[in-house]
Amino acid sequence: MPRLSYIYFPDPYENPVTKERSVVYRPYILVRLCNGHKISRGLVNCLLDSGSDRNLFPAGWGESVDINIKKGKELSILGIGGIEIKAYRHKVKLYVSDYNFESEVDFSYSQNKPLLGRDGFFNRFDEIIFNQNKKLVLLSY
Amino acid sequence: MSKDVLDLLFKYQNKWVAFKKDLSGILFSASSVKDIEVKLKKLRIKDALVTFVNPADKSFSPLCRG
């Protein structure tokens, strides 16, 4: 069974009380987005989010591979605090290293951080292991 | 990751950043991932690591229920 591993990636963090600066490590996966023959040039850090039902990407990423965002099915996404955002659903192909698969992504103009959810990402793998101590994610497919 | 690059992460909060593939430095930043892709294409760069740098003064709890 092929296996991919990704080291957690740091984001800046400032303690709100002491103002001390450090980093917080989060489980990101490097993904390329593909629409037909158009594939993104960058390897984009996407947050592996087991709490997300589906994939949610910024609309601009979809536009960069010529996806006509507003032609997708319009829907509402519910987030933390009960906030709803508008998104548009599209079929895409996702590349994770040498592994690629058909998927669906909801694209939103209100979302910056790409999120990888259970339906459309997690379910494309046989096993996903978060090793918090080693700050490592293992994906088997 | 070097201290210099960590300092840059704080500098580029709430922005999209393209890193050199070996994470030794930042190539450029932009306000959108679309702008990053346009610039990567213009510079003929493949395989840059692209990330949105979260604001440092807030915890992050995404939830997507669609």
Backbone of each chain as ProteinMPNN parsed JSONL, in Angstrom:
{"seq_chain_A": "MPRLSYIYFPDPYENPVTKERSVVYRPYILVRLCNGHKISRGLVNCLLDSGSDRNLFPAGWGESVDINIKKGKELSILGIGGIEIKAYRHKVKLYVSDYNFESEVDFSYSQNKPLLGRDGFFNRFDEIIFNQNKKLVLLSY", "coords_chain_A": {"N_chain_A": [[0.858, -1.189, 0.0], [0.772, 2.089, -1.036], [2.3, 4.948, 0.542], [2.098, 8.219, 1.854], [3.812, 10.947, 3.415], [3.559, 13.812, 5.457], [5.05, 16.528, 6.989], [3.951, 18.498, 9.719], [3.09, 21.914, 9.171], [4.347, 25.178, 9.99], [2.495, 27.891, 11.4], [2.39, 31.381, 12.154], [2.253, 32.441, 15.579], [1.017, 34.447, 18.18], [1.126, 35.012, 21.561], [-1.739, 36.08, 23.2], [-1.685, 37.35, 25.641], [0.949, 37.607, 26.748], [2.243, 38.437, 24.499], [4.261, 37.044, 23.392], [6.106, 35.627, 20.75], [5.674, 32.816, 18.695], [5.321, 29.638, 17.038], [2.632, 27.739, 15.627], [2.027, 24.43, 14.89], [0.484, 22.852, 12.18], [-1.567, 20.351, 10.511], [-0.91, 20.163, 7.29], [-1.447, 19.478, 3.835], [0.168, 19.154, 0.753], [-1.161, 20.184, -2.245], [-2.116, 19.925, -5.662], [-4.306, 21.532, -7.882], [-6.565, 20.516, -10.382], [-8.164, 21.135, -13.444], [-9.597, 19.76, -16.028], [-7.321, 20.097, -18.555], [-5.85, 21.974, -17.327], [-3.619, 22.719, -14.775], [-2.69, 23.598, -11.471], [0.204, 25.592, -10.786], [1.594, 26.002, -8.419], [2.358, 24.21, -5.364], [-0.018, 23.813, -3.155], [-0.599, 24.556, 0.214], [-2.903, 22.829, 2.054], [-5.269, 22.624, 4.605], [-5.653, 19.788, 6.551], [-8.599, 18.713, 7.551], [-10.464, 17.127, 9.672], [-12.85, 17.798, 10.749], [-14.325, 18.965, 8.82], [-16.971, 18.53, 6.557], [-16.711, 18.509, 3.784], [-14.561, 19.391, 0.971], [-13.256, 22.662, 0.922], [-12.367, 25.408, -0.834], [-10.527, 28.44, -1.642], [-12.06, 30.693, -3.926], [-10.481, 31.974, -5.805], [-8.405, 30.221, -6.356], [-9.609, 28.225, -7.834], [-10.347, 29.777, -10.025], [-7.867, 30.269, -11.079], [-7.246, 28.007, -12.498], [-8.982, 28.146, -14.494], [-11.667, 27.571, -13.805], [-15.05, 28.284, -13.972], [-16.366, 29.808, -11.582], [-18.932, 30.682, -10.564], [-20.669, 29.252, -12.079], [-21.052, 26.868, -10.963], [-22.981, 24.699, -8.749], [-24.799, 26.553, -6.47], [-24.434, 26.969, -3.001], [-24.849, 26.922, 0.628], [-22.465, 27.187, 3.201], [-21.893, 26.134, 6.45], [-20.227, 27.455, 9.231], [-17.931, 27.857, 12.043], [-19.427, 29.345, 14.907], [-21.802, 29.625, 13.732], [-21.761, 30.992, 11.394], [-22.568, 31.575, 8.022], [-21.438, 30.929, 4.736], [-21.317, 31.616, 1.199], [-20.966, 29.245, -1.401], [-19.67, 27.473, -4.285], [-20.128, 24.566, -6.092], [-17.925, 22.266, -7.641], [-16.666, 19.765, -9.906], [-13.493, 18.336, -9.757], [-9.995, 17.487, -10.254], [-7.691, 16.234, -7.96], [-4.283, 16.448, -7.056], [-2.035, 14.743, -5.118], [1.064, 14.573, -4.345], [2.265, 11.84, -6.131], [-0.17, 10.708, -6.38], [-3.421, 10.853, -7.666], [-6.839, 11.903, -7.956], [-10.344, 11.945, -8.716], [-12.572, 14.439, -7.562], [-14.737, 16.517, -5.54], [-15.114, 19.979, -5.033], [-16.003, 22.691, -2.968], [-16.105, 25.995, -3.771], [-15.319, 29.174, -2.507], [-15.687, 32.738, -2.277], [-15.338, 33.799, 0.134], [-13.516, 32.463, 1.617], [-10.243, 31.844, 2.633], [-8.302, 29.984, 3.529], [-7.492, 26.857, 2.295], [-9.444, 23.976, 2.809], [-9.394, 20.529, 3.533], [-11.723, 18.05, 3.421], [-13.807, 15.352, 4.83], [-15.462, 14.056, 2.944], [-14.52, 13.627, -0.183], [-11.862, 14.029, 0.203], [-10.636, 12.738, 2.618], [-11.97, 10.299, 2.278], [-10.801, 9.284, 0.029], [-8.598, 7.939, 0.666], [-7.097, 5.033, 2.137], [-6.219, 5.019, 4.713], [-5.635, 7.455, 7.179], [-3.351, 8.916, 9.258], [-2.768, 10.823, 12.078], [0.029, 11.891, 13.616], [0.593, 13.353, 16.376], [2.662, 13.853, 18.174], [5.003, 13.539, 16.685], [4.431, 15.387, 14.821], [3.362, 14.794, 12.271], [1.744, 13.622, 9.35], [0.353, 10.712, 8.046], [-0.562, 9.169, 5.062], [-2.262, 6.615, 3.51], [-2.89, 4.815, 0.506]], "CA_chain_A": [[0.0, 0.0, 0.0], [1.617, 3.288, -1.059], [2.099, 5.809, 1.697], [2.659, 9.568, 1.784], [3.941, 11.559, 4.736], [3.7, 15.263, 5.453], [5.361, 17.134, 8.286], [3.111, 19.65, 10.002], [3.681, 23.176, 8.721], [4.112, 26.189, 11.033], [1.849, 29.192, 11.228], [2.832, 32.252, 13.253], [1.338, 32.548, 16.713], [1.408, 35.432, 19.188], [0.356, 34.85, 22.795], [-2.515, 37.318, 23.358], [-1.442, 37.99, 26.937], [2.365, 37.959, 26.898], [2.722, 38.909, 23.185], [5.418, 36.257, 22.99], [5.926, 35.077, 19.409], [6.122, 31.444, 18.45], [4.59, 29.081, 15.91], [1.748, 26.605, 15.888], [2.158, 23.496, 13.778], [-0.82, 22.32, 11.747], [-1.43, 19.308, 9.482], [-1.187, 20.607, 5.93], [-1.108, 18.588, 2.731], [0.44, 19.918, -0.475], [-2.116, 19.739, -3.261], [-2.292, 20.637, -6.92], [-5.693, 21.514, -8.342], [-6.592, 20.294, -11.824], [-9.445, 21.274, -14.127], [-9.316, 19.361, -17.404], [-5.88, 20.078, -18.832], [-5.203, 23.046, -16.56], [-3.219, 22.293, -13.441], [-2.053, 24.71, -10.782], [1.664, 25.526, -10.787], [2.09, 25.897, -7.053], [1.915, 23.156, -4.446], [-0.712, 24.657, -2.187], [-0.84, 24.014, 1.55], [-4.316, 22.7, 2.38], [-5.399, 22.115, 5.967], [-6.35, 18.51, 6.666], [-9.581, 19.097, 8.57], [-11.423, 16.037, 9.864], [-14.124, 18.383, 11.147], [-15.036, 19.472, 7.64], [-17.684, 17.504, 5.795], [-16.318, 18.526, 2.386], [-13.462, 20.282, 0.617], [-13.628, 24.072, 0.752], [-11.183, 26.109, -1.342], [-10.776, 29.821, -2.076], [-12.533, 30.769, -5.315], [-9.386, 32.401, -6.68], [-7.613, 29.065, -6.771], [-10.362, 27.613, -8.921], [-10.269, 30.675, -11.196], [-6.516, 30.196, -11.651], [-7.242, 26.874, -13.436], [-10.083, 28.421, -15.436], [-13.0, 27.127, -13.382], [-16.018, 29.369, -13.911], [-16.832, 29.5, -10.228], [-20.369, 30.912, -10.329], [-21.452, 28.299, -12.864], [-21.28, 25.696, -10.122], [-24.19, 24.717, -7.922], [-24.63, 27.472, -5.338], [-24.896, 26.402, -1.737], [-24.383, 27.607, 1.83], [-21.591, 26.411, 4.08], [-22.011, 26.588, 7.838], [-18.953, 27.374, 9.933], [-17.889, 28.132, 13.482], [-20.215, 30.499, 15.315], [-23.035, 29.677, 12.955], [-21.619, 31.876, 10.237], [-22.763, 30.911, 6.735], [-20.837, 31.564, 3.567], [-21.81, 31.086, -0.067], [-19.95, 28.505, -2.137], [-20.109, 26.908, -5.57], [-19.573, 23.214, -6.142], [-17.377, 21.858, -8.926], [-15.877, 18.538, -9.974], [-12.093, 18.637, -10.06], [-9.062, 16.405, -9.937], [-6.69, 16.675, -6.992], [-3.018, 15.73, -7.094], [-1.3, 14.726, -3.863], [2.291, 13.908, -4.797], [2.017, 11.057, -7.345], [-1.528, 10.174, -6.307], [-4.441, 11.807, -8.079], [-8.184, 11.342, -7.896], [-11.479, 12.828, -8.971], [-13.171, 14.881, -6.312], [-15.584, 17.707, -5.632], [-14.69, 21.051, -4.141], [-16.841, 23.881, -2.848], [-15.26, 27.18, -3.877], [-15.971, 30.349, -1.919], [-14.96, 34.004, -2.272], [-15.223, 34.197, 1.537], [-12.626, 31.519, 2.287], [-8.847, 31.924, 2.204], [-7.539, 28.779, 3.858], [-8.104, 25.654, 1.704], [-9.726, 22.906, 3.773], [-9.638, 19.195, 2.977], [-12.744, 17.442, 4.261], [-13.956, 13.9, 4.846], [-16.04, 13.624, 1.671], [-13.778, 14.232, -1.285], [-10.429, 13.873, 0.462], [-10.378, 11.626, 3.54], [-12.492, 9.024, 1.761], [-9.983, 8.854, -1.091], [-7.451, 7.244, 1.238], [-7.433, 3.877, 2.975], [-5.895, 5.311, 6.108], [-4.971, 8.729, 7.465], [-2.913, 8.883, 10.657], [-2.182, 12.052, 12.608], [0.944, 11.639, 14.723], [0.73, 14.695, 16.944], [3.97, 13.988, 18.829], [6.019, 13.731, 15.653], [3.93, 16.426, 13.911], [3.452, 14.12, 10.988], [0.519, 12.975, 8.861], [0.62, 9.596, 7.135], [-1.731, 8.839, 4.257], [-2.086, 5.387, 2.724], [-3.916, 4.69, -0.512]], "C_chain_A": [[0.896, 1.242, 0.0], [1.275, 4.216, 0.106], [2.789, 7.15, 1.47], [2.786, 10.113, 3.192], [4.171, 13.054, 4.58], [3.976, 15.742, 6.876], [4.427, 18.324, 8.484], [3.858, 20.935, 9.609], [3.385, 24.267, 9.745], [3.331, 27.398, 10.533], [2.307, 30.072, 12.38], [1.779, 32.306, 14.355], [1.892, 33.557, 17.704], [0.519, 35.254, 20.402], [-0.405, 36.15, 23.077], [-2.243, 38.059, 24.666], [0.005, 38.507, 27.019], [2.947, 38.585, 25.637], [3.972, 38.169, 22.724], [5.122, 35.602, 21.632], [6.453, 33.652, 19.329], [5.393, 30.953, 17.197], [3.651, 27.992, 16.4], [1.811, 25.72, 14.658], [0.814, 22.847, 13.469], [-0.613, 21.292, 10.645], [-1.854, 19.81, 8.099], [-0.741, 19.543, 4.94], [-0.884, 19.455, 1.497], [-0.379, 19.332, -1.614], [-1.973, 20.576, -4.518], [-3.738, 20.445, -7.356], [-5.701, 21.401, -9.862], [-8.016, 20.405, -12.347], [-9.205, 20.959, -15.597], [-7.814, 19.274, -17.618], [-5.121, 21.158, -18.059], [-4.886, 22.56, -15.164], [-2.462, 23.423, -12.77], [-0.537, 24.507, -10.734], [2.215, 25.323, -9.377], [1.591, 24.645, -6.358], [1.303, 23.887, -3.262], [-0.952, 23.906, -0.881], [-2.334, 24.016, 1.847], [-4.43, 22.048, 3.756], [-6.22, 20.835, 5.983], [-7.31, 18.617, 7.846], [-10.649, 18.014, 8.708], [-12.791, 16.545, 10.301], [-14.933, 18.938, 9.996], [-15.703, 18.327, 6.898], [-17.074, 17.361, 4.398], [-15.109, 19.418, 2.187], [-13.983, 21.689, 0.384], [-12.375, 24.847, 0.364], [-11.524, 27.559, -1.656], [-11.112, 29.855, -3.561], [-11.4, 31.126, -6.276], [-8.521, 31.245, -7.164], [-8.306, 28.363, -7.928], [-10.268, 28.45, -10.198], [-8.906, 30.559, -11.863], [-6.361, 28.994, -12.592], [-8.504, 26.911, -14.29], [-11.42, 27.774, -15.069], [-13.889, 28.363, -13.322], [-16.83, 29.176, -12.624], [-18.354, 29.585, -10.107], [-21.259, 30.044, -11.21], [-21.74, 27.029, -12.072], [-22.555, 25.828, -9.312], [-23.931, 25.582, -6.688], [-25.176, 26.825, -4.08], [-24.325, 27.215, -0.57], [-23.549, 26.656, 2.669], [-21.694, 27.001, 5.473], [-20.68, 26.407, 8.548], [-19.089, 27.647, 11.417], [-18.704, 29.381, 13.804], [-21.491, 30.651, 14.524], [-22.976, 30.576, 11.743], [-21.78, 31.059, 8.958], [-22.047, 31.677, 5.64], [-21.381, 30.883, 2.311], [-20.663, 30.374, -0.771], [-20.563, 27.908, -3.395], [-19.382, 25.594, -5.78], [-19.104, 22.869, -7.551], [-16.66, 20.514, -8.796], [-14.475, 18.92, -10.413], [-11.282, 17.356, -9.941], [-8.036, 16.999, -8.977], [-5.452, 15.8, -7.112], [-2.346, 15.883, -5.727], [-0.043, 13.895, -4.14], [1.974, 13.127, -6.076], [0.607, 10.488, -7.412], [-2.52, 11.231, -6.764], [-5.798, 11.131, -8.127], [-9.217, 12.411, -8.207], [-12.095, 13.21, -7.632], [-14.155, 16.009, -6.604], [-15.074, 18.719, -4.635], [-15.749, 22.14, -4.141], [-15.908, 25.085, -2.828], [-16.015, 28.388, -3.327], [-15.07, 31.565, -2.01], [-14.75, 34.498, -0.842], [-14.231, 33.332, 2.308], [-11.214, 31.669, 1.749], [-8.101, 30.604, 2.388], [-8.196, 27.573, 3.197], [-8.254, 24.561, 2.764], [-9.998, 21.601, 3.037], [-10.565, 18.447, 3.921], [-12.875, 15.946, 4.071], [-14.505, 13.361, 3.527], [-15.322, 14.35, 0.545], [-12.293, 14.27, -1.054], [-10.168, 12.68, 1.359], [-10.816, 10.295, 2.949], [-11.805, 8.555, 0.485], [-8.737, 8.102, -0.631], [-7.926, 6.066, 2.078], [-7.245, 4.211, 4.452], [-5.236, 6.681, 6.191], [-4.646, 8.745, 8.947], [-2.281, 10.223, 11.008], [-1.266, 11.664, 13.773], [1.3, 12.994, 15.322], [2.117, 14.895, 17.559], [5.072, 14.248, 17.812], [5.636, 14.839, 14.684], [4.0, 15.935, 12.471], [2.085, 13.536, 10.629], [0.939, 11.888, 7.88], [-0.659, 9.264, 6.387], [-1.412, 7.609, 3.416], [-3.214, 5.274, 1.711], [-3.706, 3.438, -1.35]], "O_chain_A": [[1.688, 1.434, 0.922], [0.142, 4.266, 0.583], [3.91, 7.212, 0.965], [1.98, 9.793, 4.065], [4.887, 13.498, 3.683], [3.257, 15.418, 7.821], [4.144, 19.065, 7.544], [5.082, 21.019, 9.705], [2.294, 24.293, 10.315], [3.495, 27.851, 9.4], [2.585, 29.57, 13.469], [0.579, 32.226, 14.095], [3.078, 33.536, 18.032], [-0.705, 35.334, 20.295], [0.21, 37.211, 23.183], [-2.534, 39.249, 24.786], [0.248, 39.676, 27.317], [4.016, 39.194, 25.683], [4.656, 38.597, 21.794], [4.025, 35.092, 21.403], [7.531, 33.336, 19.831], [4.909, 31.753, 16.396], [3.861, 27.402, 17.46], [1.668, 26.19, 13.529], [0.11, 22.364, 14.356], [0.385, 21.34, 9.925], [-3.046, 19.865, 7.795], [0.216, 18.807, 5.18], [-1.654, 20.377, 1.229], [-0.299, 18.139, -1.908], [-1.738, 21.782, -4.453], [-4.314, 19.365, -7.224], [-4.95, 22.092, -10.55], [-8.951, 19.844, -11.774], [-8.672, 21.789, -16.333], [-7.121, 18.494, -16.965], [-3.895, 21.239, -18.134], [-5.755, 22.056, -14.453], [-1.684, 24.126, -13.414], [-0.06, 23.376, -10.65], [3.171, 24.575, -9.168], [0.549, 24.09, -6.707], [2.011, 24.503, -2.465], [-1.442, 22.777, -0.875], [-2.962, 25.074, 1.887], [-3.77, 21.047, 4.036], [-7.347, 20.803, 5.489], [-6.886, 18.614, 9.002], [-11.619, 17.989, 7.952], [-13.779, 15.813, 10.234], [-16.086, 19.334, 10.168], [-15.089, 17.291, 6.641], [-16.932, 16.251, 3.884], [-14.678, 20.115, 3.106], [-15.012, 21.889, -0.262], [-11.429, 24.932, 1.147], [-12.685, 27.878, -1.911], [-10.516, 29.129, -4.356], [-11.359, 30.649, -7.41], [-7.969, 31.295, -8.263], [-7.658, 27.955, -8.892], [-10.129, 27.917, -11.299], [-8.793, 30.731, -13.077], [-5.435, 28.968, -13.403], [-9.018, 25.887, -14.74], [-12.218, 27.466, -15.954], [-13.533, 29.365, -12.702], [-17.84, 28.473, -12.602], [-18.99, 28.66, -9.602], [-22.483, 30.099, -11.093], [-22.574, 26.215, -12.47], [-23.134, 26.909, -9.197], [-22.964, 25.366, -5.958], [-26.243, 26.212, -4.093], [-23.453, 28.065, -0.746], [-23.881, 25.481, 2.827], [-21.596, 28.214, 5.657], [-20.073, 25.338, 8.479], [-20.187, 27.667, 11.974], [-18.673, 30.358, 13.057], [-22.183, 31.664, 14.622], [-24.0, 30.89, 11.136], [-21.2, 29.981, 8.825], [-22.048, 32.908, 5.617], [-21.841, 29.741, 2.348], [-19.524, 30.839, -0.742], [-21.782, 27.843, -3.554], [-18.159, 25.525, -5.659], [-19.796, 23.144, -8.531], [-16.126, 20.17, -7.742], [-14.294, 19.727, -11.326], [-11.797, 16.297, -9.583], [-7.574, 18.125, -9.162], [-5.545, 14.581, -7.251], [-2.12, 16.993, -5.247], [-0.093, 12.666, -4.163], [1.454, 13.713, -7.026], [0.238, 9.853, -8.401], [-2.471, 12.373, -6.306], [-5.888, 9.919, -8.319], [-8.999, 13.604, -7.995], [-12.134, 12.412, -6.696], [-14.371, 16.396, -7.752], [-14.655, 18.369, -3.532], [-16.319, 22.469, -5.181], [-15.028, 25.184, -1.973], [-17.188, 28.599, -3.635], [-13.854, 31.465, -1.847], [-14.065, 35.498, -0.625], [-14.12, 33.459, 3.528], [-11.007, 31.627, 0.536], [-7.361, 30.169, 1.505], [-9.353, 27.278, 3.497], [-7.321, 24.263, 3.51], [-10.734, 21.568, 2.05], [-10.233, 18.235, 5.087], [-12.163, 15.34, 3.27], [-14.057, 12.32, 3.048], [-15.504, 15.553, 0.353], [-11.525, 14.512, -1.985], [-9.549, 11.707, 0.928], [-10.128, 9.284, 3.095], [-12.188, 7.531, -0.082], [-7.921, 7.68, -1.451], [-9.013, 6.096, 2.656], [-7.996, 3.757, 5.315], [-4.383, 7.021, 5.371], [-5.531, 8.608, 9.792], [-1.374, 10.696, 10.321], [-1.737, 11.165, 14.795], [2.192, 13.689, 14.836], [2.682, 15.986, 17.475], [5.961, 15.068, 18.039], [6.429, 15.197, 13.813], [4.6, 16.559, 11.595], [1.366, 13.026, 11.488], [1.77, 12.113, 7.0], [-1.717, 9.097, 6.995], [-0.412, 7.575, 2.699], [-4.361, 5.599, 2.015], [-4.485, 3.17, -2.265]]}, "seq_chain_B": "MSKDVLDLLFKYQNKWVAFKKDLSGILFSASSVKDIEVKLKKLRIKDALVTFVNPADKSFSPLCRG", "coords_chain_B": {"N_chain_B": [[13.153, 25.074, 9.643], [14.368, 28.33, 9.198], [15.153, 31.054, 11.492], [14.942, 33.473, 10.238], [13.089, 32.95, 8.225], [10.885, 32.327, 9.786], [10.449, 34.82, 10.956], [9.637, 36.129, 8.692], [7.205, 34.864, 8.263], [5.619, 36.044, 10.224], [5.619, 38.575, 9.235], [4.112, 38.317, 6.937], [1.423, 37.817, 7.575], [-2.006, 36.99, 7.008], [-1.684, 36.976, 4.316], [-1.033, 35.538, 1.044], [1.673, 33.418, 0.299], [4.529, 32.513, -1.582], [6.814, 30.04, -1.217], [10.294, 29.201, -1.601], [11.106, 25.986, -2.867], [12.696, 24.485, -1.123], [12.217, 25.682, 1.239], [13.904, 27.683, 2.081], [13.579, 30.322, 1.814], [11.421, 33.108, 0.975], [9.701, 33.567, -2.061], [7.857, 35.444, -3.141], [4.985, 37.465, -2.236], [1.368, 37.72, -2.157], [-1.996, 39.028, -2.398], [-3.91, 37.213, -3.04], [-4.5, 33.757, -3.921], [-4.816, 33.387, -6.559], [-3.405, 35.487, -7.72], [-0.865, 34.703, -6.949], [-0.557, 32.37, -8.492], [-0.632, 33.465, -11.059], [1.71, 34.945, -11.065], [3.607, 32.956, -10.645], [3.37, 31.606, -13.027], [4.201, 33.58, -14.793], [6.849, 33.877, -14.027], [7.729, 31.443, -14.625], [7.888, 29.411, -12.734], [7.78, 26.322, -11.193], [6.454, 24.112, -8.749], [6.721, 25.642, -6.413], [6.157, 26.175, -2.928], [3.097, 26.999, -1.742], [1.288, 29.026, 0.459], [-1.331, 30.169, 2.657], [-0.894, 32.553, 5.052], [-1.893, 32.444, 8.256], [-3.475, 34.829, 10.519], [-1.558, 35.841, 13.346], [-2.541, 36.451, 15.827], [-4.766, 35.048, 16.515], [-6.517, 32.042, 17.357], [-7.325, 29.12, 15.402], [-10.137, 27.609, 14.154], [-11.49, 25.88, 11.981], [-14.554, 24.997, 10.425], [-16.461, 23.113, 8.344], [-19.492, 22.625, 7.139], [-21.298, 21.283, 4.87]], "CA_chain_B": [[12.889, 26.409, 9.11], [15.269, 29.27, 9.864], [14.523, 32.158, 12.225], [14.614, 34.519, 9.26], [11.849, 32.593, 7.548], [9.816, 32.489, 10.778], [10.168, 36.267, 11.04], [8.875, 36.478, 7.494], [5.827, 34.402, 8.45], [4.914, 37.088, 10.975], [5.497, 39.748, 8.355], [3.142, 38.063, 5.868], [0.143, 37.361, 8.093], [-3.172, 37.322, 6.182], [-1.309, 37.064, 2.901], [-0.56, 34.338, 0.392], [3.117, 33.463, 0.142], [5.16, 31.423, -2.328], [8.125, 29.716, -0.671], [11.195, 28.352, -2.365], [10.716, 24.602, -2.59], [13.441, 23.966, 0.022], [11.795, 26.515, 2.373], [15.018, 28.512, 2.535], [13.2, 31.724, 1.726], [10.147, 33.411, 0.313], [9.859, 34.108, -3.407], [7.042, 36.659, -3.199], [3.677, 37.33, -1.596], [0.259, 38.332, -2.889], [-3.217, 39.055, -1.577], [-4.782, 36.096, -3.397], [-3.8, 32.609, -4.508], [-4.877, 33.575, -8.012], [-2.262, 36.352, -8.058], [0.336, 33.866, -6.798], [-0.488, 31.48, -9.662], [-0.306, 34.298, -12.23], [3.122, 35.309, -10.973], [4.39, 31.726, -10.847], [3.344, 31.332, -14.462], [5.015, 34.62, -15.437], [8.248, 33.622, -13.706], [7.975, 30.053, -15.049], [8.282, 28.638, -11.556], [6.934, 25.188, -10.831], [6.765, 23.444, -7.488], [6.845, 26.504, -5.235], [5.193, 25.839, -1.876], [2.214, 28.161, -1.608], [0.495, 28.909, 1.672], [-1.961, 31.358, 3.211], [-0.385, 32.705, 6.404], [-2.959, 32.848, 9.178], [-3.115, 35.875, 11.485], [-0.888, 35.244, 14.502], [-3.167, 36.819, 17.094], [-6.021, 34.328, 16.693], [-6.54, 30.603, 17.147], [-8.016, 28.788, 14.163], [-11.001, 26.43, 14.284], [-12.37, 25.833, 10.821], [-15.597, 23.972, 10.379], [-17.155, 23.201, 7.072], [-20.62, 21.708, 7.081], [-21.961, 21.619, 3.622]], "C_chain_B": [[13.702, 27.438, 9.888], [14.486, 30.367, 10.574], [14.11, 33.261, 11.253], [13.29, 34.219, 8.572], [10.677, 32.704, 8.521], [9.446, 33.962, 10.945], [9.337, 36.708, 9.839], [7.424, 36.019, 7.61], [5.015, 35.442, 9.206], [4.684, 38.309, 10.1], [4.347, 39.57, 7.355], [1.824, 37.495, 6.374], [-0.992, 37.846, 7.182], [-2.828, 37.519, 4.714], [-0.976, 35.669, 2.37], [0.926, 34.503, 0.107], [3.566, 32.262, -0.691], [6.564, 31.238, -1.773], [8.985, 29.05, -1.742], [10.92, 26.914, -1.947], [11.446, 24.022, -1.377], [13.168, 24.764, 1.303], [12.922, 27.4, 2.907], [14.67, 29.993, 2.481], [11.881, 31.881, 0.985], [10.427, 34.043, -1.045], [9.122, 35.448, -3.531], [5.737, 36.405, -2.462], [2.63, 38.027, -2.439], [-0.985, 38.273, -2.01], [-4.168, 37.919, -1.927], [-3.962, 34.966, -4.002], [-3.807, 32.717, -6.026], [-3.692, 34.433, -8.477], [-0.948, 35.585, -7.941], [0.507, 33.001, -8.049], [-0.091, 32.271, -10.914], [1.19, 34.61, -12.239], [4.028, 34.086, -11.162], [4.478, 31.405, -12.335], [4.261, 32.305, -15.196], [6.498, 34.346, -15.234], [8.671, 32.21, -14.099], [8.5, 29.212, -13.889], [7.268, 27.522, -11.338], [7.359, 24.722, -9.447], [7.106, 24.384, -6.346], [5.819, 26.05, -4.211], [4.388, 27.096, -1.592], [1.349, 27.982, -0.374], [-0.172, 30.232, 2.019], [-1.517, 31.436, 4.664], [-1.495, 33.248, 7.302], [-2.526, 34.033, 10.04], [-2.602, 35.248, 12.772], [-1.631, 35.472, 15.806], [-4.471, 36.082, 17.352], [-5.792, 32.827, 16.565], [-7.426, 30.322, 15.95], [-8.82, 27.521, 14.354], [-11.954, 26.376, 13.111], [-13.417, 24.754, 10.975], [-16.34, 24.162, 9.088], [-18.253, 22.168, 7.069], [-21.428, 22.101, 5.864], [-23.003, 20.605, 3.225]], "O_chain_B": [[13.715, 27.411, 11.118], [13.306, 30.583, 10.294], [13.069, 33.897, 11.42], [12.471, 35.114, 8.361], [9.59, 33.129, 8.13], [8.269, 34.304, 11.06], [8.45, 37.553, 9.957], [6.516, 36.692, 7.121], [3.857, 35.696, 8.872], [3.666, 38.991, 10.222], [3.69, 40.539, 6.974], [1.167, 36.75, 5.647], [-0.949, 38.957, 6.655], [-3.577, 38.145, 3.965], [-0.679, 34.749, 3.132], [1.384, 35.58, -0.275], [3.059, 31.151, -0.533], [7.398, 32.141, -1.841], [8.472, 28.418, -2.665], [10.543, 26.656, -0.804], [10.9, 23.171, -0.674], [13.814, 24.543, 2.326], [12.888, 27.817, 4.065], [15.387, 30.824, 3.039], [11.316, 30.926, 0.452], [11.271, 34.93, -1.172], [9.692, 36.447, -3.968], [5.424, 35.269, -2.108], [2.952, 38.823, -3.321], [-1.02, 37.56, -1.008], [-5.132, 37.676, -1.2], [-2.871, 35.187, -4.528], [-2.915, 32.2, -6.698], [-3.062, 34.141, -9.493], [-0.029, 35.789, -8.734], [1.606, 32.916, -8.598], [0.697, 31.792, -11.73], [1.846, 34.548, -13.279], [5.092, 34.185, -11.772], [5.523, 30.988, -12.834], [5.002, 31.917, -16.1], [7.308, 34.55, -16.139], [9.828, 31.828, -13.926], [9.426, 28.415, -14.042], [6.059, 27.754, -11.304], [8.502, 24.925, -9.037], [7.736, 23.952, -5.381], [4.735, 25.592, -4.573], [4.946, 28.135, -1.24], [0.747, 26.926, -0.173], [0.36, 31.298, 1.71], [-1.735, 30.497, 5.43], [-1.967, 34.37, 7.12], [-1.331, 34.222, 10.268], [-3.141, 34.244, 13.237], [-1.387, 34.772, 16.789], [-5.207, 36.422, 18.278], [-4.97, 32.387, 15.761], [-8.194, 31.186, 15.526], [-8.264, 26.471, 14.678], [-13.109, 26.784, 13.231], [-13.173, 23.718, 11.593], [-16.798, 25.262, 8.78], [-17.985, 20.969, 7.003], [-22.135, 23.109, 5.846], [-23.648, 20.757, 2.187]]}, "name": "protein", "num_of_chains": 2, "seq": "MPRLSYIYFPDPYENPVTKERSVVYRPYILVRLCNGHKISRGLVNCLLDSGSDRNLFPAGWGESVDINIKKGKELSILGIGGIEIKAYRHKVKLYVSDYNFESEVDFSYSQNKPLLGRDGFFNRFDEIIFNQNKKLVLLSYMSKDVLDLLFKYQNKWVAFKKDLSGILFSASSVKDIEVKLKKLRIKDALVTFVNPADKSFSPLCRG"}
